[in-house]
Every structure is written in C-alpha cells, then in structure tokens.
Amino acid sequence: MEYLLALDLGTGSGRAVIFDTKGNQISVGQEEWTHLSEEGVEGSMNFDWDSNWELLKRCIAKALSDGNIDPKTIKAISSTSMREGIVLYDEDGKEIWAVANVDGRSSKEVKYLKDNFKGVEKKFYKESGQTFALGALPRLLWVKNNRPNIYKKTAKISMISDWALYKLSGEIAVDPSNGGTTGIFSLKKRDWSKKMAKKVGIKDDIFPPVYETGTKYAEITQEASEETGLAQGTPIVMGGGDVQLGSVGLGVVKKGECAVLGGTFWQQIVNMDEPLTHPKMDLRVNPNVITGQSQAEGITFFSGLIMRWFRDAFCYEEKNEGFQKGKDPYSILEEKAKGVPVGSHGIIPIFSDEMKYGKWYHAAPSFLNLSIDPEVCNKAAMFRSLQENAAIVSAENLGKIEKFTGVYIDSLVFAGGGAKGTLWGQILADVTGKTVKVPVVKEATALACAFAAGVGAGIYKSLEEAGTTLVQWEKEFTPDLDNHKEYNKIRKKWKKAYKKQLELVNNKTTTSMWKAPGL
C-alpha cells in the first residue's frame, strides 16, 4: 500500500494526516496550539517555531504509529496552512521572526502607508487582490521600525506552510495561493511583485522561488528523517493556502463552483477564471491552487473559535458527558439545539460582521435580546443562535460575491469541522436557500494537500482530476423554503442590530472583537 502525508497548520492546531492514494484518511496526529501575544506589543500574535516544530514532530509520530505506517510507503509529503502568517529567516536559514495569520501589530504602519502613499493600497489591491489589513508589507515595515536588528538580518521570507516543508527539506520556496496573501504578489503573473516592496521602502531581495502547487522541488533530509522518523529522500511537494486547497478537497475545481469552509474562520469562495478585483475592495481575491484560476473570497471571523469559546466557557456538562461516553461535545449540543425553533427565540449574536475588506472591523462580542426565562434562553438556544449567525454572515458574503462575479449559485459544498454534525448543514441550506452538499471527508484541506503530494509523486495527473474523481459525498441538505423566508427576516434584524453595535465601537463605548491594523 502507498500513502501520502499532509501537514496541516491551522490557526487552532497542527496536524499530520495520512491518506491512501484513493483519498481515504488512514490516521491523524493532532494537537491544539495557541499563538501568544508579545509583551508590550498590542495586537501581536507570534508563531512559536520552536515549540510548534516539536508539536508537529509529535503529530507525525502519532500518525505513523496509529496507522501502523512504514515511512518508506509514504510516496510524498506536502503542507498547507493558515494564510497570511509569515516567517523570516537569516542568511543561514535560521528563523528569526514569525507571526500567525491575524497578527495586528502593524496599525501605525498601515496608517503610515495610507497617509504617505496616497492611493497605493487601491493600486496594489488591483494587482494583488489584497488590502493592507493582513498583508506582509505593513508587518515588514513594523519589523524595520521596531526590530531593526532582525530586519537587517532578514534574508528570506516564507509562509507558514512553506516553513514546515523547509524544516523537512532545507529548501525555502512558496506557492501562489499562499504567497499571494502577502499582498506583494501579482494575481495575473502568479509571482512576486517586488516593485511593491521597493515602492514603500522594504527590501526587495528576500523573496524565494515560487512553485505551483503540486510541484516536487525537494526531498527529506537525513537530519529531518532522524527528527521525524520519516524516510530520507521522500519527495517534498509544494502545497498551498488552506482555503484554496480546501476547495479542491471538496471537488470545487471549475469556474463558478462554490464552497463554504467551516473551520476556525469560515470562508465563502467562488472560482473565477479571470483575476478580477472588487471595485470597492469589499472582497478578497486570491490566486487559486489551480493554475489559471483566481478565487473571490468572503471571510467570517472566528466562527469555529467562538464555538470553542462557548464550549469551554459554558458547556462543562456536555464536555464531561462527551468524555464519559466517547462523544464529541458539539454533537451533544447539536442534539439539544435541534429542539430550538428557527431564530433561537430571538437571540441575536454579535460576533463577526460581513466582510468589508477595505475597512474591516467588528463589533464587541455579545448576545442581544436574551430572555430571563431559562426554558427559552439556555445553552441549546444560544448554541443554535451561533450556528445560525455563522450561516447568516456566510449568506451575506455569498450575496456580495454573486453580485461581484455575476455568477449566481444554486448549490454549495460545505466542509470543515462545522460540517461534521447534522444540524449546521441544514441551517446553512435554510439561511442561504441553496442546496448544501457535504463530502465524506470533511477535513478537505488536508485531503487536497495529500492530492498535491500525489500530483508531485506522479500518482494523479492534476489537482482537478483528483478533486473531481476522488471526492465522495455523504449527504445533501435541501433548503426548507418556509425557514428560508423566516431567516431572511432575521438577517435584516441582525444587520440593523450589528450596525448599532458598530456605533458603540466607533464612540469607544465597547471594544471591537478584531480591528484591521490602521483603523
């Protein structure tokens, strides 16, 4: 038997997942991680490369052990990660600085760029599809201004997925789908746009080679073999951004096809064959992992993370019951939430706003319109309200994408942790009014990462072929039109309530859940 190994470095955890060549998941090693703030640096979210590499090694060892896998039967390895997170290296290849995806330390630098380079953000957005909000240019400028010794030593930059492959191979390179999220990139050329860095006074000689996803470019070194237990010489294949790869793992490979990825963040994506950008910069546009395609993307902030917070803060009984019975606490909560009517007795959650990429910030986290009747307002109702809210924000973002692209969608694919249960998929169908398909393998990002490894190993002809032929379907949700009409009313109420909550942030009465740097 032959196998493929996917390293999946998400916002909330690191994972090593082994698949067979037919796309069946064999084993997984996974550990949750956190990205700690830096003392005295507001908005910071550091990526701890030392402890996280040790964590990944443990995950690899567990996947090999649990699957009883001979490392020599692994034909190739690839990696995927949260986008935007970057790692800086010195000339010897040693990591010297790294941040996770939503690091927000560079507010002053974003403001400086906007004030001193009038119109440059919009100009760069037209070429890259990215704003300064999570881009690398303000972060690099922050390093230059605040950590001059690190900046002086910086010789290379990579994304976090590329860092994992670098640890295995000693080769630093990036792919368009993840490298594109730096904003120092051309959608059309699928390569670095070094002139952007030069324009704003940043080094333009730190950018490594770009390889398309699925390209074999290195092998596991002897040192990495000794550290991980993987076989020396195993092919290393270029991976990609978690969302773009995730769509391939859902069989979403053609123009106009749509997916909702329900992980720590929720992403709503539609494939395009032209690198168009939004006239108001409301949406993000990324290079896809499939050459010749771009993706229009909406993002719902922290949906999965909010669920984890709710579970850990309020659901001790469900967690204990899950431990005792060997069940997922989320499944227990979903069963209870099924008895709650549409609208969750009027509860209005205020967490992520619809995407406004050019001016991106959120209201303070809260629940509105609670009742003091425990039969009406309880954990089950609040849990369902959070599921409904994630679906509502997804529907708002999909509506923007449809209007922008001119592609109107009657069905979508739903995957990630959010798709594991039986309730959330139906809520998503009812809110959007679209048929929702759920694949057998919910962790589509890791699956497509294995596809990329397989392409590099010559097992599959292309990502498109693998995504079309190997993705299997588990269930389908048809929208209840009566519920859809009711949710349309609820969406309008939510938009009005959210607008008022933003006013409280604007006048400094409450604190934003997250605010893009520079706002």
LOMAR-31688 format. One line per field, with one value per residue (C-alpha): x, z, y; residue number from 1; residue in three letters. Coordinates in nm, 2 decimals. Each point is the difference from the previous one (the first is absolute). Example, Ala and Ser with C-alpha at 12.3 -4.5 7.8 and 13.67 -1.06 7.14 Angstrom:
BEGIN
X = 1.23	0.14
Z = 0.78	-0.07
Y = -0.45	0.34
n = 1	2
res = ALA	SER
end
This chain:
BEGIN
X = 0.00	0.12	-0.08	0.02	0.06	-0.16	0.12	-0.28	0.10	-0.33	-0.07	-0.10	0.20	0.28	-0.07	0.16	-0.25	0.08	-0.22	0.02	0.01	-0.38	-0.06	-0.09	0.13	0.21	0.12	0.05	0.21	-0.13	0.07	-0.16	0.24	-0.03	0.18	0.11	0.02	0.33	0.04	-0.05	-0.11	-0.37	-0.18	0.30	-0.05	0.34	0.07	0.23	0.20	0.20	-0.29	-0.22	0.26	0.02	-0.38	0.00	0.26	-0.23	-0.29	0.20	0.11	-0.36	-0.13	0.27	-0.06	-0.38	-0.01	0.28	0.16	0.35	0.15	0.15	-0.36	-0.07	0.05	0.00	-0.07	-0.16	-0.11	-0.29	-0.05	-0.19	0.07	0.17	0.22	0.37	0.34	0.33	0.34	0.36	0.26	0.07	-0.36	-0.07	-0.35	0.03	-0.37	-0.34	-0.37	-0.33	-0.27	-0.19	0.29	-0.11	0.31	0.05	-0.27	0.24	0.17	-0.33	-0.09	0.34	-0.03	-0.35	0.10	0.33	-0.07	-0.34	-0.20	0.27	-0.22	-0.27	0.27	0.16	-0.34	-0.07	0.31	0.00	-0.36	0.12	-0.03	0.25	-0.22	0.18	0.28	0.37	0.11	-0.12	0.14	0.34	-0.01	-0.08	0.31	0.21	-0.13	-0.01	0.25	0.27	0.26	-0.25	-0.08	0.37	0.05	-0.30	0.10	-0.31	-0.38	-0.24	-0.35	-0.06	-0.09	0.33	0.18	-0.12	0.14	0.32	0.05	-0.02	0.20	0.22	-0.15	-0.19	-0.27	-0.36	-0.31	-0.23	-0.31	0.16	0.28	-0.27	-0.15	0.31	-0.14	0.35	-0.12	-0.15	-0.33	0.06	0.37	-0.03	0.34	0.14	-0.05	0.33	-0.06	-0.27	0.26	0.24	-0.27	-0.05	0.36	0.01	0.27	-0.07	0.26	-0.16	-0.25	0.06	-0.09	-0.37	-0.12	-0.35	-0.18	0.07	0.36	0.27	0.29	0.19	0.05	0.01	0.35	0.19	-0.03	-0.38	-0.03	0.17	-0.22	-0.33	0.03	-0.09	0.21	0.30	-0.05	-0.38	-0.12	-0.11	-0.27	-0.12	-0.33	-0.22	-0.24	-0.25	-0.31	0.11	0.11	-0.31	-0.22	0.18	-0.06	-0.37	0.01	-0.04	0.23	-0.19	-0.10	-0.31	0.01	-0.04	0.09	-0.03	0.28	-0.11	0.32	0.15	-0.10	-0.27	0.08	-0.24	0.17	-0.09	0.24	0.07	0.21	0.09	0.20	-0.28	0.00	-0.29	-0.06	-0.05	0.26	-0.27	0.11	0.33	0.13	0.27	0.20	-0.16	0.22	-0.13	0.21	-0.20	-0.26	-0.07	-0.25	-0.23	-0.02	-0.21	0.12	-0.20	0.22	0.06	-0.32	0.17	0.20	-0.32	-0.15	0.31	-0.03	-0.37	0.07	0.28	-0.16	-0.36	-0.02	0.19	-0.29	0.01	0.37	-0.01	-0.28	0.20	0.30	-0.20	-0.18	0.28	-0.21	0.08	-0.14	-0.11	-0.22	-0.16	-0.07	-0.14	-0.24	-0.13	-0.01	-0.23	-0.29	0.05	-0.22	0.13	0.14	0.10	-0.27	0.12	0.36	0.22	0.37	0.25	0.34	0.13	-0.14	-0.04	0.33	0.10	0.36	0.09	-0.12	-0.01	-0.10	-0.26	-0.23	0.06	-0.09	-0.35	-0.34	-0.29	-0.37	0.05	-0.29	0.01	-0.23	0.23	-0.23	0.05	0.35	0.24	0.31	-0.18	-0.16	0.32	0.19	-0.25	0.01	0.37	-0.05	-0.27	0.22	0.29	-0.24	-0.14	0.34	0.09	-0.32	0.08	0.35	-0.12	-0.25	0.29	0.20	-0.30	-0.05	0.37	0.07	-0.34	0.00	-0.32	0.02	-0.28	0.22	0.31	0.23	0.04	0.30	0.24	-0.09	-0.33	-0.13	0.05	-0.34	-0.35	-0.14	0.23	-0.01	-0.38	0.01	0.25	-0.24	-0.30	0.18	0.15	-0.28	0.25	0.05	0.29	0.22	0.23	0.29	0.10	0.34	-0.09	0.36	0.03	0.31	0.22	-0.15	0.08	0.35	0.04	-0.12	0.27	0.26	-0.15	0.03	0.37	0.06	-0.17	-0.29	-0.26	0.02	-0.13	-0.18	-0.31	0.00	0.05	-0.27	-0.25	0.05	0.09	-0.23	-0.30	-0.33	-0.16	-0.32	-0.20	-0.22	-0.29	-0.12	-0.33	-0.16	-0.22	0.31	0.19	-0.27	0.02	0.38	-0.02	-0.19	0.25	0.29	-0.15	-0.03	0.35	0.14	-0.18	0.12	0.36	0.00	-0.10	0.27	0.26	-0.10	0.08	0.35	0.03	-0.07	0.23	-0.28	0.09	0.31	0.02	0.04	0.26	0.11	0.22	0.33	-0.02	-0.36
Z = 0.00	-0.08	0.21	-0.01	0.30	0.04	0.26	0.09	0.20	0.10	0.22	0.28	-0.04	-0.18	-0.16	-0.19	-0.21	-0.20	-0.30	-0.23	-0.37	-0.04	0.23	0.31	0.33	0.18	0.32	0.15	0.27	0.12	0.29	0.07	0.02	0.08	-0.14	0.29	0.00	0.05	0.32	-0.07	-0.36	-0.04	-0.25	-0.03	-0.07	-0.01	-0.17	0.23	-0.25	0.26	0.20	-0.31	-0.18	0.30	0.00	-0.37	0.05	0.27	-0.25	-0.27	0.25	0.11	-0.36	-0.09	0.31	0.00	-0.37	0.04	-0.29	-0.13	-0.08	-0.32	-0.14	0.02	-0.36	0.05	0.26	-0.04	0.24	0.03	0.26	0.11	-0.25	0.08	0.27	-0.09	0.11	-0.04	-0.03	0.02	-0.26	0.17	-0.02	0.37	0.09	0.16	0.00	-0.07	0.04	-0.04	-0.23	0.18	0.17	0.02	0.13	-0.30	0.04	0.00	-0.31	-0.19	0.09	-0.11	-0.34	-0.06	0.11	-0.19	-0.31	-0.10	-0.21	0.02	0.19	-0.27	-0.27	0.17	0.06	-0.38	-0.06	0.30	0.11	0.36	0.22	0.27	0.28	0.03	-0.26	0.05	-0.10	0.32	0.21	-0.17	0.05	0.37	0.03	-0.17	0.24	0.32	-0.04	-0.22	0.09	-0.12	-0.31	-0.08	0.03	-0.21	-0.31	-0.09	0.06	-0.02	0.10	0.29	-0.22	-0.18	0.33	0.08	-0.33	0.06	0.33	-0.19	-0.31	0.07	-0.30	0.03	-0.27	-0.03	-0.21	-0.15	0.20	0.34	-0.11	-0.17	0.34	0.08	-0.24	-0.15	-0.29	-0.35	-0.06	-0.37	0.00	0.30	0.13	0.24	-0.08	0.14	-0.11	0.27	0.27	-0.17	-0.03	0.38	0.10	0.08	-0.11	-0.34	0.01	0.26	-0.21	-0.07	-0.31	-0.08	-0.10	-0.09	0.24	-0.08	-0.11	0.15	0.09	0.28	0.21	0.37	0.14	0.22	0.30	-0.05	-0.04	0.33	0.17	-0.13	-0.09	-0.36	-0.27	-0.14	-0.36	0.01	-0.25	0.13	-0.21	0.00	0.19	0.03	0.20	0.21	-0.17	-0.36	0.06	0.21	-0.30	-0.21	0.28	-0.04	-0.38	-0.06	-0.29	-0.28	-0.07	0.19	0.25	0.36	0.35	0.36	0.22	0.36	0.21	0.25	-0.25	-0.25	-0.36	-0.29	-0.33	-0.37	-0.28	-0.28	-0.32	0.00	0.26	0.06	0.31	0.18	-0.08	0.37	0.14	0.19	-0.09	-0.01	-0.32	0.02	-0.25	0.00	0.03	-0.35	-0.25	-0.20	0.27	0.27	0.28	0.13	0.38	0.29	0.36	0.32	0.29	0.28	-0.05	0.11	0.27	0.14	0.02	0.19	0.24	0.06	0.06	0.24	0.18	0.04	-0.08	0.27	0.03	-0.37	0.00	0.29	-0.16	-0.32	0.19	0.18	-0.31	-0.25	-0.19	-0.15	0.23	-0.31	-0.10	0.34	-0.03	-0.36	0.12	0.27	-0.25	-0.24	0.24	-0.03	-0.26	-0.29	0.13	0.34	0.18	-0.14	0.13	-0.22	0.02	-0.07	-0.10	-0.36	-0.24	-0.37	-0.19	-0.07	-0.10	-0.06	0.35	0.20	0.37	0.22	0.29	0.35	0.06	0.15	0.00	-0.04	0.08	0.27	0.21	0.37	-0.05	0.03	-0.21	-0.29	0.05	0.08	-0.13	-0.28	-0.13	0.02	-0.17	-0.29	-0.02	-0.07	-0.27	-0.16	0.02	-0.18	-0.27	-0.02	-0.04	-0.27	-0.18	0.00	-0.13	-0.27	-0.11	-0.05	-0.20	-0.22	-0.08	-0.06	-0.22	-0.17	0.08	0.18	0.21	0.06	0.20	0.21	0.17	0.38	0.18	0.29	0.37	-0.04	-0.24	0.23	0.16	-0.13	0.09	-0.12	-0.36	0.00	0.16	-0.27	-0.27	0.15	0.05	-0.35	-0.18	-0.18	-0.01	0.22	-0.07	0.26	-0.09	0.17	0.10	0.18	0.05	-0.36	0.03	0.12	-0.26	-0.28	0.15	-0.05	-0.36	-0.05	0.13	-0.23	-0.30	0.08	0.04	-0.34	0.16	-0.14	-0.32	0.15	0.30	-0.22	-0.07	0.36	0.12	-0.26	0.03	0.36	0.20	0.14	0.12	0.33	0.02	-0.15	0.16	-0.19	0.12	0.18	-0.18	0.29	0.23	-0.28	0.01	0.37	-0.01	-0.25	0.26	0.27	-0.23	-0.03	0.38	0.05	-0.24	0.18	0.34	-0.12	-0.14	0.34	0.17	-0.23	0.11	0.36	-0.12	-0.20	0.30	0.22	0.23	-0.09	-0.14	-0.34	-0.01	-0.27	-0.20	-0.30	0.05	-0.08	0.08
Y = 0.00	0.35	0.31	0.38	0.23	0.34	0.25	0.24	0.30	0.18	0.29	-0.22	-0.32	-0.18	-0.34	-0.28	-0.19	-0.32	-0.10	-0.29	0.08	-0.04	0.29	-0.20	0.14	-0.26	0.18	0.34	0.16	0.33	0.24	0.34	0.29	0.37	0.30	0.22	0.38	0.17	0.20	0.37	-0.05	0.06	-0.23	-0.23	-0.38	-0.17	-0.33	-0.20	-0.20	-0.20	-0.14	-0.04	-0.20	-0.23	-0.02	-0.09	-0.27	-0.16	0.02	-0.18	-0.27	-0.06	-0.02	-0.25	-0.20	0.00	-0.09	-0.26	0.16	-0.09	0.34	-0.14	-0.05	0.38	0.10	0.38	0.27	0.35	0.27	0.25	0.27	0.31	0.27	0.34	-0.15	0.07	-0.12	0.20	-0.17	0.12	-0.09	-0.33	-0.10	0.05	0.12	0.35	0.13	-0.15	0.10	-0.19	0.11	0.27	0.17	0.36	0.18	0.22	0.26	0.29	-0.13	-0.05	0.36	0.12	-0.18	0.14	0.36	0.01	-0.20	0.13	-0.25	-0.26	-0.25	0.01	-0.03	-0.30	-0.16	0.02	-0.20	-0.24	-0.02	0.08	0.30	0.10	-0.15	-0.33	0.06	-0.05	0.35	0.18	-0.29	0.03	0.37	-0.06	-0.23	0.27	0.26	-0.20	-0.29	0.16	-0.28	-0.27	0.20	0.04	-0.37	-0.09	-0.19	-0.20	0.00	-0.29	-0.10	-0.23	-0.31	0.06	0.02	-0.36	-0.13	0.20	-0.18	-0.33	0.09	0.30	0.18	0.33	0.06	0.11	-0.06	0.26	-0.09	0.07	0.23	0.21	0.09	0.21	0.26	0.03	-0.21	0.01	-0.18	0.00	-0.11	-0.23	0.13	0.25	0.37	0.12	0.35	0.03	-0.06	0.24	0.27	0.02	-0.04	-0.37	-0.25	-0.15	-0.27	-0.23	-0.18	-0.37	-0.21	-0.05	-0.35	-0.10	-0.22	-0.37	0.07	-0.23	0.22	-0.17	-0.31	-0.09	0.05	-0.24	0.24	0.03	-0.38	-0.05	0.26	-0.12	-0.36	0.07	-0.16	0.19	0.09	0.01	0.26	0.34	0.15	0.36	0.05	0.31	0.21	-0.18	0.15	-0.04	-0.36	-0.06	0.08	-0.27	-0.25	0.08	-0.06	0.37	0.03	0.16	0.36	0.11	-0.28	0.10	-0.12	0.10	-0.11	-0.02	0.00	0.25	0.27	-0.06	0.07	0.03	-0.04	0.00	-0.10	0.25	-0.04	0.37	0.20	0.25	0.22	0.17	0.37	0.09	-0.25	-0.17	-0.35	-0.18	-0.16	-0.27	-0.20	-0.35	-0.31	-0.09	0.18	0.25	0.05	0.26	-0.01	0.26	-0.04	0.12	-0.07	-0.04	0.06	-0.25	-0.21	-0.32	0.17	0.16	-0.35	-0.12	0.29	-0.07	-0.37	0.07	0.29	-0.14	-0.36	-0.19	-0.26	-0.07	-0.03	-0.24	-0.20	-0.02	-0.13	-0.26	-0.13	0.06	0.25	0.34	0.28	0.19	-0.30	0.00	0.37	-0.04	-0.26	0.24	0.29	-0.20	0.07	0.37	0.18	0.20	0.33	-0.14	0.18	0.34	-0.02	0.22	-0.09	0.29	-0.14	0.01	0.26	-0.06	0.05	0.36	-0.05	0.36	0.11	-0.32	0.00	-0.17	0.09	-0.11	-0.37	-0.02	-0.17	0.24	-0.05	-0.27	-0.11	-0.07	-0.30	-0.31	-0.21	0.25	0.13	-0.28	-0.16	-0.18	0.32	0.20	-0.28	-0.01	0.38	-0.02	-0.26	0.22	0.30	-0.16	-0.10	0.35	0.17	-0.27	0.09	0.37	-0.07	-0.23	0.26	0.25	-0.26	-0.08	0.37	0.06	-0.31	-0.02	-0.37	-0.09	-0.32	-0.26	-0.24	0.00	-0.24	0.01	-0.14	0.04	-0.06	0.18	-0.27	-0.30	0.03	-0.03	0.34	0.26	-0.12	0.03	0.34	0.12	-0.13	0.17	0.33	0.02	-0.17	-0.22	-0.37	-0.10	-0.30	-0.15	-0.23	-0.32	0.15	0.33	0.10	0.10	0.21	-0.29	-0.23	0.24	0.05	-0.38	0.05	0.25	-0.24	-0.27	0.23	0.06	-0.37	-0.07	-0.19	0.25	0.19	0.33	0.15	0.03	-0.37	-0.10	0.25	-0.12	-0.37	-0.07	0.22	-0.20	0.13	-0.08	0.20	0.29	0.26	0.15	0.34	0.03	0.29	0.10	0.01	0.20	0.27	0.02	0.02	0.29	0.20	-0.10	0.11	0.35	0.03	-0.12	0.26	0.28	-0.13	-0.04	0.36	0.13	-0.21	0.14	0.35	-0.10	-0.09	0.32	0.22	-0.22	-0.13	-0.36	-0.17	-0.16	-0.38	0.06	0.30	0.01	0.18	0.37	0.05
n = 1	2	3	4	5	6	7	8	9	10	11	12	13	14	15	16	17	18	19	20	21	22	23	24	25	26	27	28	29	30	31	32	33	34	35	36	37	38	39	40	41	42	43	44	45	46	47	48	49	50	51	52	53	54	55	56	57	58	59	60	61	62	63	64	65	66	67	68	69	70	71	72	73	74	75	76	77	78	79	80	81	82	83	84	85	86	87	88	89	90	91	92	93	94	95	96	97	98	99	100	101	102	103	104	105	106	107	108	109	110	111	112	113	114	115	116	117	118	119	120	121	122	123	124	125	126	127	128	129	130	131	132	133	134	135	136	137	138	139	140	141	142	143	144	145	146	147	148	149	150	151	152	153	154	155	156	157	158	159	160	161	162	163	164	165	166	167	168	169	170	171	172	173	174	175	176	177	178	179	180	181	182	183	184	185	186	187	188	189	190	191	192	193	194	195	196	197	198	199	200	201	202	203	204	205	206	207	208	209	210	211	212	213	214	215	216	217	218	219	220	221	222	223	224	225	226	227	228	229	230	231	232	233	234	235	236	237	238	239	240	241	242	243	244	245	246	247	248	249	250	251	252	253	254	255	256	257	258	259	260	261	262	263	264	265	266	267	268	269	270	271	272	273	274	275	276	277	278	279	280	281	282	283	284	285	286	287	288	289	290	291	292	293	294	295	296	297	298	299	300	301	302	303	304	305	306	307	308	309	310	311	312	313	314	315	316	317	318	319	320	321	322	323	324	325	326	327	328	329	330	331	332	333	334	335	336	337	338	339	340	341	342	343	344	345	346	347	348	349	350	351	352	353	354	355	356	357	358	359	360	361	362	363	364	365	366	367	368	369	370	371	372	373	374	375	376	377	378	379	380	381	382	383	384	385	386	387	388	389	390	391	392	393	394	395	396	397	398	399	400	401	402	403	404	405	406	407	408	409	410	411	412	413	414	415	416	417	418	419	420	421	422	423	424	425	426	427	428	429	430	431	432	433	434	435	436	437	438	439	440	441	442	443	444	445	446	447	448	449	450	451	452	453	454	455	456	457	458	459	460	461	462	463	464	465	466	467	468	469	470	471	472	473	474	475	476	477	478	479	480	481	482	483	484	485	486	487	488	489	490	491	492	493	494	495	496	497	498	499	500	501	502	503	504	505	506	507	508	509	510	511	512	513	514	515	516	517	518	519
res = MET	GLU	TYR	LEU	LEU	ALA	LEU	ASP	LEU	GLY	THR	GLY	SER	GLY	ARG	ALA	VAL	ILE	PHE	ASP	THR	LYS	GLY	ASN	GLN	ILE	SER	VAL	GLY	GLN	GLU	GLU	TRP	THR	HIS	LEU	SER	GLU	GLU	GLY	VAL	GLU	GLY	SER	MET	ASN	PHE	ASP	TRP	ASP	SER	ASN	TRP	GLU	LEU	LEU	LYS	ARG	CYS	ILE	ALA	LYS	ALA	LEU	SER	ASP	GLY	ASN	ILE	ASP	PRO	LYS	THR	ILE	LYS	ALA	ILE	SER	SER	THR	SER	MET	ARG	GLU	GLY	ILE	VAL	LEU	TYR	ASP	GLU	ASP	GLY	LYS	GLU	ILE	TRP	ALA	VAL	ALA	ASN	VAL	ASP	GLY	ARG	SER	SER	LYS	GLU	VAL	LYS	TYR	LEU	LYS	ASP	ASN	PHE	LYS	GLY	VAL	GLU	LYS	LYS	PHE	TYR	LYS	GLU	SER	GLY	GLN	THR	PHE	ALA	LEU	GLY	ALA	LEU	PRO	ARG	LEU	LEU	TRP	VAL	LYS	ASN	ASN	ARG	PRO	ASN	ILE	TYR	LYS	LYS	THR	ALA	LYS	ILE	SER	MET	ILE	SER	ASP	TRP	ALA	LEU	TYR	LYS	LEU	SER	GLY	GLU	ILE	ALA	VAL	ASP	PRO	SER	ASN	GLY	GLY	THR	THR	GLY	ILE	PHE	SER	LEU	LYS	LYS	ARG	ASP	TRP	SER	LYS	LYS	MET	ALA	LYS	LYS	VAL	GLY	ILE	LYS	ASP	ASP	ILE	PHE	PRO	PRO	VAL	TYR	GLU	THR	GLY	THR	LYS	TYR	ALA	GLU	ILE	THR	GLN	GLU	ALA	SER	GLU	GLU	THR	GLY	LEU	ALA	GLN	GLY	THR	PRO	ILE	VAL	MET	GLY	GLY	GLY	ASP	VAL	GLN	LEU	GLY	SER	VAL	GLY	LEU	GLY	VAL	VAL	LYS	LYS	GLY	GLU	CYS	ALA	VAL	LEU	GLY	GLY	THR	PHE	TRP	GLN	GLN	ILE	VAL	ASN	MET	ASP	GLU	PRO	LEU	THR	HIS	PRO	LYS	MET	ASP	LEU	ARG	VAL	ASN	PRO	ASN	VAL	ILE	THR	GLY	GLN	SER	GLN	ALA	GLU	GLY	ILE	THR	PHE	PHE	SER	GLY	LEU	ILE	MET	ARG	TRP	PHE	ARG	ASP	ALA	PHE	CYS	TYR	GLU	GLU	LYS	ASN	GLU	GLY	PHE	GLN	LYS	GLY	LYS	ASP	PRO	TYR	SER	ILE	LEU	GLU	GLU	LYS	ALA	LYS	GLY	VAL	PRO	VAL	GLY	SER	HIS	GLY	ILE	ILE	PRO	ILE	PHE	SER	ASP	GLU	MET	LYS	TYR	GLY	LYS	TRP	TYR	HIS	ALA	ALA	PRO	SER	PHE	LEU	ASN	LEU	SER	ILE	ASP	PRO	GLU	VAL	CYS	ASN	LYS	ALA	ALA	MET	PHE	ARG	SER	LEU	GLN	GLU	ASN	ALA	ALA	ILE	VAL	SER	ALA	GLU	ASN	LEU	GLY	LYS	ILE	GLU	LYS	PHE	THR	GLY	VAL	TYR	ILE	ASP	SER	LEU	VAL	PHE	ALA	GLY	GLY	GLY	ALA	LYS	GLY	THR	LEU	TRP	GLY	GLN	ILE	LEU	ALA	ASP	VAL	THR	GLY	LYS	THR	VAL	LYS	VAL	PRO	VAL	VAL	LYS	GLU	ALA	THR	ALA	LEU	ALA	CYS	ALA	PHE	ALA	ALA	GLY	VAL	GLY	ALA	GLY	ILE	TYR	LYS	SER	LEU	GLU	GLU	ALA	GLY	THR	THR	LEU	VAL	GLN	TRP	GLU	LYS	GLU	PHE	THR	PRO	ASP	LEU	ASP	ASN	HIS	LYS	GLU	TYR	ASN	LYS	ILE	ARG	LYS	LYS	TRP	LYS	LYS	ALA	TYR	LYS	LYS	GLN	LEU	GLU	LEU	VAL	ASN	ASN	LYS	THR	THR	THR	SER	MET	TRP	LYS	ALA	PRO	GLY	LEU
end
